Amino acid sequence: MKSKDYKCSKCGTIEEYTTEDTESFPEAIKCKRCGKDAYKIFSLAGVICWQGRVGNAKNGYTSTGGNIKKS
């Protein structure tokens, strides 16, 4: 399942719309509050970066001497 937020163009109500992973999201849905069209809200995705251990399975991922590129 995946979800996206929609905002009503008239009353400003924000609703979460959920759909199956294989289906695409509609351009607009009907607002549950006033019945007008609600459109997808676009926002920048947050980026999560982790600095992990640089080792491998042989040494139990204990090596920390290398650098990892952070995005």
N, CA, C, O and CB atoms as a CASP TS submission, in Angstrom:
PFRMAT TS
TARGET T0000
AUTHOR 0000-0000-0000
METHOD Language model
MODEL 1
PARENT N/A
ATOM      1  N   MET     1       0.838  -1.176   0.000  1.00  0.00           N
ATOM      2  CA  MET     1       0.000   0.000   0.000  1.00  0.00           C
ATOM      3  C   MET     1       0.888   1.246   0.000  1.00  0.00           C
ATOM      4  O   MET     1       1.958   1.266   0.608  1.00  0.00           O
ATOM      5  CB  MET     1      -0.956  -0.006   1.217  1.00  0.00           C
ATOM      6  N   LYS     2       0.428   2.264  -0.683  1.00  0.00           N
ATOM      7  CA  LYS     2       1.121   3.551  -0.692  1.00  0.00           C
ATOM      8  C   LYS     2       0.088   4.648  -0.484  1.00  0.00           C
ATOM      9  O   LYS     2      -1.091   4.470  -0.790  1.00  0.00           O
ATOM     10  CB  LYS     2       1.912   3.768  -2.029  1.00  0.00           C
ATOM     11  N   SER     3       0.538   5.783   0.039  1.00  0.00           N
ATOM     12  CA  SER     3      -0.403   6.861   0.329  1.00  0.00           C
ATOM     13  C   SER     3       0.169   8.199  -0.115  1.00  0.00           C
ATOM     14  O   SER     3       1.381   8.358  -0.264  1.00  0.00           O
ATOM     15  CB  SER     3      -0.741   6.896   1.826  1.00  0.00           C
ATOM     16  N   LYS     4      -0.724   9.154  -0.322  1.00  0.00           N
ATOM     17  CA  LYS     4      -0.368  10.505  -0.731  1.00  0.00           C
ATOM     18  C   LYS     4      -1.390  11.454  -0.125  1.00  0.00           C
ATOM     19  O   LYS     4      -2.546  11.087   0.088  1.00  0.00           O
ATOM     20  CB  LYS     4      -0.317  10.641  -2.292  1.00  0.00           C
ATOM     21  N   ASP     5      -0.955  12.674   0.148  1.00  0.00           N
ATOM     22  CA  ASP     5      -1.854  13.691   0.694  1.00  0.00           C
ATOM     23  C   ASP     5      -2.478  14.499  -0.434  1.00  0.00           C
ATOM     24  O   ASP     5      -1.821  14.826  -1.422  1.00  0.00           O
ATOM     25  CB  ASP     5      -1.102  14.619   1.667  1.00  0.00           C
ATOM     26  N   TYR     6      -3.760  14.815  -0.267  1.00  0.00           N
ATOM     27  CA  TYR     6      -4.517  15.643  -1.207  1.00  0.00           C
ATOM     28  C   TYR     6      -5.088  16.816  -0.442  1.00  0.00           C
ATOM     29  O   TYR     6      -5.521  16.669   0.701  1.00  0.00           O
ATOM     30  CB  TYR     6      -5.650  14.829  -1.913  1.00  0.00           C
ATOM     31  N   LYS     7      -5.091  17.993  -1.075  1.00  0.00           N
ATOM     32  CA  LYS     7      -5.635  19.194  -0.434  1.00  0.00           C
ATOM     33  C   LYS     7      -6.799  19.725  -1.259  1.00  0.00           C
ATOM     34  O   LYS     7      -6.696  19.850  -2.480  1.00  0.00           O
ATOM     35  CB  LYS     7      -4.539  20.285  -0.271  1.00  0.00           C
ATOM     36  N   CYS     8      -7.901  20.036  -0.594  1.00  0.00           N
ATOM     37  CA  CYS     8      -9.095  20.547  -1.254  1.00  0.00           C
ATOM     38  C   CYS     8      -8.845  21.965  -1.752  1.00  0.00           C
ATOM     39  O   CYS     8      -8.286  22.798  -1.038  1.00  0.00           O
ATOM     40  CB  CYS     8     -10.306  20.512  -0.299  1.00  0.00           C
ATOM     41  N   SER     9      -9.270  22.229  -2.994  1.00  0.00           N
ATOM     42  CA  SER     9      -9.059  23.550  -3.589  1.00  0.00           C
ATOM     43  C   SER     9     -10.014  24.601  -3.016  1.00  0.00           C
ATOM     44  O   SER     9      -9.763  25.798  -3.148  1.00  0.00           O
ATOM     45  CB  SER     9      -9.227  23.472  -5.103  1.00  0.00           C
ATOM     46  N   LYS    10     -11.101  24.166  -2.386  1.00  0.00           N
ATOM     47  CA  LYS    10     -12.077  25.125  -1.855  1.00  0.00           C
ATOM     48  C   LYS    10     -11.915  25.355  -0.350  1.00  0.00           C
ATOM     49  O   LYS    10     -11.738  26.491   0.091  1.00  0.00           O
ATOM     50  CB  LYS    10     -13.490  24.638  -2.145  1.00  0.00           C
ATOM     51  N   CYS    11     -11.976  24.277   0.435  1.00  0.00           N
ATOM     52  CA  CYS    11     -11.973  24.451   1.894  1.00  0.00           C
ATOM     53  C   CYS    11     -10.597  24.228   2.538  1.00  0.00           C
ATOM     54  O   CYS    11     -10.424  24.519   3.722  1.00  0.00           O
ATOM     55  CB  CYS    11     -12.970  23.501   2.513  1.00  0.00           C
ATOM     56  N   GLY    12      -9.627  23.722   1.787  1.00  0.00           N
ATOM     57  CA  GLY    12      -8.277  23.553   2.314  1.00  0.00           C
ATOM     58  C   GLY    12      -8.058  22.311   3.157  1.00  0.00           C
ATOM     59  O   GLY    12      -6.992  22.148   3.751  1.00  0.00           O
ATOM     60  N   THR    13      -9.055  21.428   3.219  1.00  0.00           N
ATOM     61  CA  THR    13      -8.926  20.202   3.990  1.00  0.00           C
ATOM     62  C   THR    13      -7.865  19.304   3.356  1.00  0.00           C
ATOM     63  O   THR    13      -7.827  19.142   2.136  1.00  0.00           O
ATOM     64  CB  THR    13     -10.283  19.467   4.080  1.00  0.00           C
ATOM     65  N   ILE    14      -7.013  18.728   4.184  1.00  0.00           N
ATOM     66  CA  ILE    14      -5.990  17.799   3.698  1.00  0.00           C
ATOM     67  C   ILE    14      -6.402  16.390   4.080  1.00  0.00           C
ATOM     68  O   ILE    14      -6.694  16.108   5.242  1.00  0.00           O
ATOM     69  CB  ILE    14      -4.580  18.143   4.277  1.00  0.00           C
ATOM     70  N   GLU    15      -6.421  15.503   3.081  1.00  0.00           N
ATOM     71  CA  GLU    15      -6.803  14.108   3.294  1.00  0.00           C
ATOM     72  C   GLU    15      -5.704  13.196   2.798  1.00  0.00           C
ATOM     73  O   GLU    15      -4.990  13.526   1.851  1.00  0.00           O
ATOM     74  CB  GLU    15      -8.130  13.783   2.587  1.00  0.00           C
ATOM     75  N   GLU    16      -5.567  12.040   3.443  1.00  0.00           N
ATOM     76  CA  GLU    16      -4.623  11.030   2.992  1.00  0.00           C
ATOM     77  C   GLU    16      -5.374  10.015   2.141  1.00  0.00           C
ATOM     78  O   GLU    16      -6.418   9.505   2.549  1.00  0.00           O
ATOM     79  CB  GLU    16      -3.916  10.341   4.196  1.00  0.00           C
ATOM     80  N   TYR    17      -4.841   9.724   0.959  1.00  0.00           N
ATOM     81  CA  TYR    17      -5.456   8.766   0.043  1.00  0.00           C
ATOM     82  C   TYR    17      -4.516   7.576  -0.093  1.00  0.00           C
ATOM     83  O   TYR    17      -3.329   7.755  -0.367  1.00  0.00           O
ATOM     84  CB  TYR    17      -5.755   9.417  -1.355  1.00  0.00           C
ATOM     85  N   THR    18      -5.024   6.378   0.091  1.00  0.00           N
ATOM     86  CA  THR    18      -4.209   5.166   0.028  1.00  0.00           C
ATOM     87  C   THR    18      -4.663   4.309  -1.135  1.00  0.00           C
ATOM     88  O   THR    18      -5.858   4.188  -1.406  1.00  0.00           O
ATOM     89  CB  THR    18      -4.291   4.373   1.349  1.00  0.00           C
ATOM     90  N   THR    19      -3.681   3.705  -1.830  1.00  0.00           N
ATOM     91  CA  THR    19      -3.976   2.831  -2.959  1.00  0.00           C
ATOM     92  C   THR    19      -3.002   1.655  -2.968  1.00  0.00           C
ATOM     93  O   THR    19      -2.007   1.655  -2.243  1.00  0.00           O
ATOM     94  CB  THR    19      -3.901   3.613  -4.295  1.00  0.00           C
ATOM     95  N   GLU    20      -3.292   0.674  -3.780  1.00  0.00           N
ATOM     96  CA  GLU    20      -2.411  -0.482  -3.915  1.00  0.00           C
ATOM     97  C   GLU    20      -1.100  -0.074  -4.580  1.00  0.00           C
ATOM     98  O   GLU    20      -1.060   0.921  -5.303  1.00  0.00           O
ATOM     99  CB  GLU    20      -3.100  -1.596  -4.726  1.00  0.00           C
ATOM    100  N   ASP    21      -0.037  -0.824  -4.347  1.00  0.00           N
ATOM    101  CA  ASP    21       1.266  -0.516  -4.937  1.00  0.00           C
ATOM    102  C   ASP    21       1.245  -0.567  -6.459  1.00  0.00           C
ATOM    103  O   ASP    21       2.019   0.136  -7.110  1.00  0.00           O
ATOM    104  CB  ASP    21       2.309  -1.476  -4.414  1.00  0.00           C
ATOM    105  N   THR    22       0.388  -1.372  -7.025  1.00  0.00           N
ATOM    106  CA  THR    22       0.343  -1.543  -8.483  1.00  0.00           C
ATOM    107  C   THR    22      -0.519  -0.492  -9.181  1.00  0.00           C
ATOM    108  O   THR    22      -0.467  -0.379 -10.406  1.00  0.00           O
ATOM    109  CB  THR    22      -0.179  -2.922  -8.820  1.00  0.00           C
ATOM    110  N   GLU    23      -1.297   0.267  -8.444  1.00  0.00           N
ATOM    111  CA  GLU    23      -2.185   1.282  -9.025  1.00  0.00           C
ATOM    112  C   GLU    23      -1.548   2.663  -8.937  1.00  0.00           C
ATOM    113  O   GLU    23      -0.725   2.920  -8.058  1.00  0.00           O
ATOM    114  CB  GLU    23      -3.553   1.283  -8.312  1.00  0.00           C
ATOM    115  N   SER    24      -1.929   3.542  -9.847  1.00  0.00           N
ATOM    116  CA  SER    24      -1.427   4.920  -9.795  1.00  0.00           C
ATOM    117  C   SER    24      -2.449   5.815  -9.091  1.00  0.00           C
ATOM    118  O   SER    24      -3.623   5.465  -8.972  1.00  0.00           O
ATOM    119  CB  SER    24      -1.127   5.455 -11.230  1.00  0.00           C
ATOM    120  N   PHE    25      -1.982   6.972  -8.628  1.00  0.00           N
ATOM    121  CA  PHE    25      -2.852   7.895  -7.924  1.00  0.00           C
ATOM    122  C   PHE    25      -3.667   8.713  -8.913  1.00  0.00           C
ATOM    123  O   PHE    25      -3.159   9.081  -9.972  1.00  0.00           O
ATOM    124  CB  PHE    25      -2.039   8.812  -7.014  1.00  0.00           C
ATOM    125  N   PRO    26      -4.932   9.007  -8.584  1.00  0.00           N
ATOM    126  CA  PRO    26      -5.735   9.882  -9.450  1.00  0.00           C
ATOM    127  C   PRO    26      -5.254  11.323  -9.339  1.00  0.00           C
ATOM    128  O   PRO    26      -4.659  11.707  -8.332  1.00  0.00           O
ATOM    129  CB  PRO    26      -7.234   9.790  -9.083  1.00  0.00           C
ATOM    130  N   GLU    27      -5.510  12.113 -10.364  1.00  0.00           N
ATOM    131  CA  GLU    27      -5.122  13.527 -10.339  1.00  0.00           C
ATOM    132  C   GLU    27      -5.875  14.275  -9.237  1.00  0.00           C
ATOM    133  O   GLU    27      -5.303  15.134  -8.566  1.00  0.00           O
ATOM    134  CB  GLU    27      -5.392  14.186 -11.711  1.00  0.00           C
ATOM    135  N   ALA    28      -7.142  13.954  -9.053  1.00  0.00           N
ATOM    136  CA  ALA    28      -7.962  14.618  -8.037  1.00  0.00           C
ATOM    137  C   ALA    28      -8.924  13.615  -7.418  1.00  0.00           C
ATOM    138  O   ALA    28      -9.333  12.645  -8.056  1.00  0.00           O
ATOM    139  CB  ALA    28      -8.741  15.811  -8.647  1.00  0.00           C
ATOM    140  N   ILE    29      -9.275  13.868  -6.163  1.00  0.00           N
ATOM    141  CA  ILE    29     -10.302  13.078  -5.478  1.00  0.00           C
ATOM    142  C   ILE    29     -11.346  14.055  -4.944  1.00  0.00           C
ATOM    143  O   ILE    29     -11.100  15.260  -4.887  1.00  0.00           O
ATOM    144  CB  ILE    29      -9.684  12.197  -4.312  1.00  0.00           C
ATOM    145  N   LYS    30     -12.490  13.548  -4.562  1.00  0.00           N
ATOM    146  CA  LYS    30     -13.535  14.400  -3.990  1.00  0.00           C
ATOM    147  C   LYS    30     -13.275  14.611  -2.504  1.00  0.00           C
ATOM    148  O   LYS    30     -12.999  13.662  -1.770  1.00  0.00           O
ATOM    149  CB  LYS    30     -14.937  13.779  -4.212  1.00  0.00           C
ATOM    150  N   CYS    31     -13.365  15.841  -2.078  1.00  0.00           N
ATOM    151  CA  CYS    31     -13.178  16.187  -0.675  1.00  0.00           C
ATOM    152  C   CYS    31     -14.321  15.590   0.145  1.00  0.00           C
ATOM    153  O   CYS    31     -15.486  15.701  -0.236  1.00  0.00           O
ATOM    154  CB  CYS    31     -13.106  17.731  -0.486  1.00  0.00           C
ATOM    155  N   LYS    32     -13.991  14.968   1.250  1.00  0.00           N
ATOM    156  CA  LYS    32     -15.015  14.368   2.108  1.00  0.00           C
ATOM    157  C   LYS    32     -15.792  15.426   2.885  1.00  0.00           C
ATOM    158  O   LYS    32     -16.895  15.166   3.367  1.00  0.00           O
ATOM    159  CB  LYS    32     -14.376  13.380   3.076  1.00  0.00           C
ATOM    160  N   ARG    33     -15.216  16.610   3.005  1.00  0.00           N
ATOM    161  CA  ARG    33     -15.867  17.670   3.772  1.00  0.00           C
ATOM    162  C   ARG    33     -16.854  18.472   2.929  1.00  0.00           C
ATOM    163  O   ARG    33     -17.998  18.674   3.338  1.00  0.00           O
ATOM    164  CB  ARG    33     -14.824  18.600   4.357  1.00  0.00           C
ATOM    165  N   CYS    34     -16.409  18.939   1.730  1.00  0.00           N
ATOM    166  CA  CYS    34     -17.279  19.821   0.946  1.00  0.00           C
ATOM    167  C   CYS    34     -17.652  19.246  -0.433  1.00  0.00           C
ATOM    168  O   CYS    34     -18.527  19.790  -1.107  1.00  0.00           O
ATOM    169  CB  CYS    34     -16.600  21.161   0.763  1.00  0.00           C
ATOM    170  N   GLY    35     -17.005  18.167  -0.851  1.00  0.00           N
ATOM    171  CA  GLY    35     -17.358  17.541  -2.122  1.00  0.00           C
ATOM    172  C   GLY    35     -16.664  18.109  -3.347  1.00  0.00           C
ATOM    173  O   GLY    35     -16.885  17.619  -4.454  1.00  0.00           O
ATOM    174  N   LYS    36     -15.830  19.130  -3.180  1.00  0.00           N
ATOM    175  CA  LYS    36     -15.089  19.708  -4.308  1.00  0.00           C
ATOM    176  C   LYS    36     -13.835  18.878  -4.581  1.00  0.00           C
ATOM    177  O   LYS    36     -13.555  17.918  -3.864  1.00  0.00           O
ATOM    178  CB  LYS    36     -14.708  21.192  -4.021  1.00  0.00           C
ATOM    179  N   ASP    37     -13.080  19.249  -5.620  1.00  0.00           N
ATOM    180  CA  ASP    37     -11.883  18.503  -5.984  1.00  0.00           C
ATOM    181  C   ASP    37     -10.728  18.796  -5.033  1.00  0.00           C
ATOM    182  O   ASP    37     -10.474  19.942  -4.665  1.00  0.00           O
ATOM    183  CB  ASP    37     -11.475  18.830  -7.412  1.00  0.00           C
ATOM    184  N   ALA    38     -10.038  17.724  -4.646  1.00  0.00           N
ATOM    185  CA  ALA    38      -8.813  17.832  -3.854  1.00  0.00           C
ATOM    186  C   ALA    38      -7.676  17.307  -4.727  1.00  0.00           C
ATOM    187  O   ALA    38      -7.805  16.263  -5.365  1.00  0.00           O
ATOM    188  CB  ALA    38      -8.919  17.030  -2.486  1.00  0.00           C
ATOM    189  N   TYR    39      -6.562  18.038  -4.749  1.00  0.00           N
ATOM    190  CA  TYR    39      -5.435  17.706  -5.611  1.00  0.00           C
ATOM    191  C   TYR    39      -4.230  17.279  -4.792  1.00  0.00           C
ATOM    192  O   TYR    39      -4.103  17.633  -3.620  1.00  0.00           O
ATOM    193  CB  TYR    39      -5.073  18.891  -6.496  1.00  0.00           C
ATOM    194  N   LYS    40      -3.339  16.510  -5.425  1.00  0.00           N
ATOM    195  CA  LYS    40      -2.137  16.011  -4.760  1.00  0.00           C
ATOM    196  C   LYS    40      -1.264  17.158  -4.280  1.00  0.00           C
ATOM    197  O   LYS    40      -1.105  18.172  -4.960  1.00  0.00           O
ATOM    198  CB  LYS    40      -1.342  15.105  -5.700  1.00  0.00           C
ATOM    199  N   ILE    41      -0.708  16.975  -3.103  1.00  0.00           N
ATOM    200  CA  ILE    41       0.246  17.927  -2.549  1.00  0.00           C
ATOM    201  C   ILE    41       1.634  17.377  -2.843  1.00  0.00           C
ATOM    202  O   ILE    41       1.949  16.241  -2.491  1.00  0.00           O
ATOM    203  CB  ILE    41       0.024  18.152  -0.999  1.00  0.00           C
ATOM    204  N   PHE    42       2.456  18.188  -3.488  1.00  0.00           N
ATOM    205  CA  PHE    42       3.815  17.766  -3.797  1.00  0.00           C
ATOM    206  C   PHE    42       4.768  18.404  -2.801  1.00  0.00           C
ATOM    207  O   PHE    42       4.654  19.589  -2.485  1.00  0.00           O
ATOM    208  CB  PHE    42       4.202  18.142  -5.250  1.00  0.00           C
ATOM    209  N   SER    43       5.703  17.611  -2.313  1.00  0.00           N
ATOM    210  CA  SER    43       6.724  18.131  -1.415  1.00  0.00           C
ATOM    211  C   SER    43       8.033  17.412  -1.698  1.00  0.00           C
ATOM    212  O   SER    43       8.049  16.331  -2.286  1.00  0.00           O
ATOM    213  CB  SER    43       6.306  17.960   0.073  1.00  0.00           C
ATOM    214  N   LEU    44       9.118  18.021  -1.277  1.00  0.00           N
ATOM    215  CA  LEU    44      10.419  17.402  -1.453  1.00  0.00           C
ATOM    216  C   LEU    44      10.543  16.224  -0.506  1.00  0.00           C
ATOM    217  O   LEU    44      10.148  16.303   0.657  1.00  0.00           O
ATOM    218  CB  LEU    44      11.553  18.419  -1.217  1.00  0.00           C
ATOM    219  N   ALA    45      11.082  15.158  -1.003  1.00  0.00           N
ATOM    220  CA  ALA    45      11.295  13.982  -0.162  1.00  0.00           C
ATOM    221  C   ALA    45      12.458  14.236   0.783  1.00  0.00           C
ATOM    222  O   ALA    45      13.478  14.802   0.391  1.00  0.00           O
ATOM    223  CB  ALA    45      11.559  12.725  -1.024  1.00  0.00           C
ATOM    224  N   GLY    46      12.301  13.825   1.993  1.00  0.00           N
ATOM    225  CA  GLY    46      13.388  13.945   2.958  1.00  0.00           C
ATOM    226  C   GLY    46      14.445  12.897   2.676  1.00  0.00           C
ATOM    227  O   GLY    46      14.131  11.793   2.231  1.00  0.00           O
ATOM    228  N   VAL    47      15.683  13.234   2.932  1.00  0.00           N
ATOM    229  CA  VAL    47      16.783  12.308   2.689  1.00  0.00           C
ATOM    230  C   VAL    47      17.358  11.887   4.028  1.00  0.00           C
ATOM    231  O   VAL    47      17.658  12.719   4.884  1.00  0.00           O
ATOM    232  CB  VAL    47      17.879  12.948   1.785  1.00  0.00           C
ATOM    233  N   ILE    48      17.505  10.587   4.193  1.00  0.00           N
ATOM    234  CA  ILE    48      18.092  10.048   5.411  1.00  0.00           C
ATOM    235  C   ILE    48      19.423   9.407   5.030  1.00  0.00           C
ATOM    236  O   ILE    48      19.464   8.523   4.174  1.00  0.00           O
ATOM    237  CB  ILE    48      17.132   9.013   6.109  1.00  0.00           C
ATOM    238  N   CYS    49      20.495   9.841   5.649  1.00  0.00           N
ATOM    239  CA  CYS    49      21.827   9.302   5.378  1.00  0.00           C
ATOM    240  C   CYS    49      22.354   8.635   6.637  1.00  0.00           C
ATOM    241  O   CYS    49      22.257   9.185   7.734  1.00  0.00           O
ATOM    242  CB  CYS    49      22.800  10.418   4.895  1.00  0.00           C
ATOM    243  N   TRP    50      22.899   7.473   6.470  1.00  0.00           N
ATOM    244  CA  TRP    50      23.493   6.764   7.587  1.00  0.00           C
ATOM    245  C   TRP    50      24.963   6.532   7.294  1.00  0.00           C
ATOM    246  O   TRP    50      25.318   6.113   6.192  1.00  0.00           O
ATOM    247  CB  TRP    50      22.763   5.428   7.852  1.00  0.00           C
ATOM    248  N   GLN    51      25.809   6.797   8.252  1.00  0.00           N
ATOM    249  CA  GLN    51      27.219   6.456   8.146  1.00  0.00           C
ATOM    250  C   GLN    51      27.353   5.082   8.775  1.00  0.00           C
ATOM    251  O   GLN    51      27.304   4.939   9.997  1.00  0.00           O
ATOM    252  CB  GLN    51      28.158   7.529   8.848  1.00  0.00           C
ATOM    253  N   GLY    52      27.520   4.087   7.946  1.00  0.00           N
ATOM    254  CA  GLY    52      27.597   2.724   8.446  1.00  0.00           C
ATOM    255  C   GLY    52      29.020   2.241   8.567  1.00  0.00           C
ATOM    256  O   GLY    52      29.965   2.987   8.312  1.00  0.00           O
ATOM    257  N   ARG    53      29.168   1.025   8.946  1.00  0.00           N
ATOM    258  CA  ARG    53      30.491   0.413   9.029  1.00  0.00           C
ATOM    259  C   ARG    53      30.899  -0.029   7.632  1.00  0.00           C
ATOM    260  O   ARG    53      30.060  -0.413   6.817  1.00  0.00           O
ATOM    261  CB  ARG    53      30.502  -0.793  10.025  1.00  0.00           C
ATOM    262  N   VAL    54      32.212   0.034   7.366  1.00  0.00           N
ATOM    263  CA  VAL    54      32.715  -0.238   6.028  1.00  0.00           C
ATOM    264  C   VAL    54      33.198  -1.671   5.888  1.00  0.00           C
ATOM    265  O   VAL    54      33.651  -2.055   4.809  1.00  0.00           O
ATOM    266  CB  VAL    54      33.834   0.719   5.686  1.00  0.00           C
ATOM    267  N   GLY    55      33.119  -2.465   6.929  1.00  0.00           N
ATOM    268  CA  GLY    55      33.646  -3.827   6.899  1.00  0.00           C
ATOM    269  C   GLY    55      32.873  -4.746   5.977  1.00  0.00           C
ATOM    270  O   GLY    55      32.081  -4.301   5.147  1.00  0.00           O
ATOM    271  N   ASN    56      33.114  -6.025   6.136  1.00  0.00           N
ATOM    272  CA  ASN    56      32.425  -7.030   5.336  1.00  0.00           C
ATOM    273  C   ASN    56      32.036  -8.203   6.228  1.00  0.00           C
ATOM    274  O   ASN    56      32.283  -8.180   7.433  1.00  0.00           O
ATOM    275  CB  ASN    56      33.312  -7.505   4.157  1.00  0.00           C
ATOM    276  N   ALA    57      31.436  -9.213   5.642  1.00  0.00           N
ATOM    277  CA  ALA    57      30.948 -10.350   6.417  1.00  0.00           C
ATOM    278  C   ALA    57      32.087 -11.098   7.113  1.00  0.00           C
ATOM    279  O   ALA    57      31.893 -11.647   8.198  1.00  0.00           O
ATOM    280  CB  ALA    57      30.178 -11.303   5.512  1.00  0.00           C
ATOM    281  N   LYS    58      33.274 -11.124   6.495  1.00  0.00           N
ATOM    282  CA  LYS    58      34.407 -11.844   7.097  1.00  0.00           C
ATOM    283  C   LYS    58      34.852 -11.213   8.407  1.00  0.00           C
ATOM    284  O   LYS    58      35.172 -11.927   9.358  1.00  0.00           O
ATOM    285  CB  LYS    58      35.582 -11.886   6.127  1.00  0.00           C
ATOM    286  N   ASN    59      34.878  -9.881   8.473  1.00  0.00           N
ATOM    287  CA  ASN    59      35.350  -9.244   9.708  1.00  0.00           C
ATOM    288  C   ASN    59      34.199  -8.725  10.576  1.00  0.00           C
ATOM    289  O   ASN    59      34.429  -7.973  11.523  1.00  0.00           O
ATOM    290  CB  ASN    59      36.293  -8.095   9.371  1.00  0.00           C
ATOM    291  N   GLY    60      32.982  -9.117  10.261  1.00  0.00           N
ATOM    292  CA  GLY    60      31.823  -8.746  11.083  1.00  0.00           C
ATOM    293  C   GLY    60      31.433  -7.286  10.981  1.00  0.00           C
ATOM    294  O   GLY    60      30.810  -6.739  11.891  1.00  0.00           O
ATOM    295  N   TYR    61      31.798  -6.653   9.874  1.00  0.00           N
ATOM    296  CA  TYR    61      31.456  -5.243   9.640  1.00  0.00           C
ATOM    297  C   TYR    61      32.027  -4.337  10.727  1.00  0.00           C
ATOM    298  O   TYR    61      31.393  -3.365  11.137  1.00  0.00           O
ATOM    299  CB  TYR    61      29.936  -5.070   9.569  1.00  0.00           C
ATOM    300  N   THR    62      33.225  -4.665  11.186  1.00  0.00           N
ATOM    301  CA  THR    62      33.832  -3.887  12.262  1.00  0.00           C
ATOM    302  C   THR    62      34.803  -2.836  11.762  1.00  0.00           C
ATOM    303  O   THR    62      35.177  -1.946  12.526  1.00  0.00           O
ATOM    304  CB  THR    62      34.538  -4.799  13.211  1.00  0.00           C
ATOM    305  N   SER    63      35.220  -2.905  10.519  1.00  0.00           N
ATOM    306  CA  SER    63      36.173  -1.946   9.985  1.00  0.00           C
ATOM    307  C   SER    63      35.498  -0.597   9.810  1.00  0.00           C
ATOM    308  O   SER    63      34.415  -0.513   9.230  1.00  0.00           O
ATOM    309  CB  SER    63      36.757  -2.439   8.649  1.00  0.00           C
ATOM    310  N   THR    64      36.132   0.466  10.309  1.00  0.00           N
ATOM    311  CA  THR    64      35.571   1.804  10.133  1.00  0.00           C
ATOM    312  C   THR    64      36.587   2.749   9.495  1.00  0.00           C
ATOM    313  O   THR    64      36.407   3.966   9.543  1.00  0.00           O
ATOM    314  CB  THR    64      35.104   2.366  11.479  1.00  0.00           C
ATOM    315  N   GLY    65      37.638   2.217   8.906  1.00  0.00           N
ATOM    316  CA  GLY    65      38.700   3.038   8.364  1.00  0.00           C
ATOM    317  C   GLY    65      38.389   3.695   7.040  1.00  0.00           C
ATOM    318  O   GLY    65      39.085   4.635   6.656  1.00  0.00           O
ATOM    319  N   GLY    66      37.378   3.246   6.325  1.00  0.00           N
ATOM    320  CA  GLY    66      37.094   3.793   4.993  1.00  0.00           C
ATOM    321  C   GLY    66      36.075   4.901   5.018  1.00  0.00           C
ATOM    322  O   GLY    66      35.373   5.101   6.009  1.00  0.00           O
ATOM    323  N   ASN    67      36.002   5.613   3.924  1.00  0.00           N
ATOM    324  CA  ASN    67      35.019   6.668   3.792  1.00  0.00           C
ATOM    325  C   ASN    67      33.810   6.164   3.008  1.00  0.00           C
ATOM    326  O   ASN    67      33.954   5.368   2.080  1.00  0.00           O
ATOM    327  CB  ASN    67      35.634   7.895   3.108  1.00  0.00           C
ATOM    328  N   ILE    68      32.647   6.618   3.375  1.00  0.00           N
ATOM    329  CA  ILE    68      31.414   6.300   2.665  1.00  0.00           C
ATOM    330  C   ILE    68      30.870   7.598   2.093  1.00  0.00           C
ATOM    331  O   ILE    68      30.770   8.599   2.802  1.00  0.00           O
ATOM    332  CB  ILE    68      30.365   5.605   3.605  1.00  0.00           C
ATOM    333  N   LYS    69      30.523   7.584   0.828  1.00  0.00           N
ATOM    334  CA  LYS    69      29.960   8.780   0.196  1.00  0.00           C
ATOM    335  C   LYS    69      28.592   9.055   0.795  1.00  0.00           C
ATOM    336  O   LYS    69      27.741   8.168   0.861  1.00  0.00           O
ATOM    337  CB  LYS    69      29.863   8.612  -1.350  1.00  0.00           C
ATOM    338  N   LYS    70      28.391  10.280   1.226  1.00  0.00           N
ATOM    339  CA  LYS    70      27.098  10.680   1.781  1.00  0.00           C
ATOM    340  C   LYS    70      26.355  11.485   0.737  1.00  0.00           C
ATOM    341  O   LYS    70      26.948  12.299   0.030  1.00  0.00           O
ATOM    342  CB  LYS    70      27.268  11.499   3.094  1.00  0.00           C
ATOM    343  N   SER    71      25.059  11.256   0.642  1.00  0.00           N
ATOM    344  CA  SER    71      24.275  12.007  -0.341  1.00  0.00           C
ATOM    345  C   SER    71      23.428  13.051   0.326  1.00  0.00           C
ATOM    346  O   SER    71      22.701  13.779  -0.348  1.00  0.00           O
ATOM    347  CB  SER    71      23.396  11.079  -1.154  1.00  0.00           C
TER
END
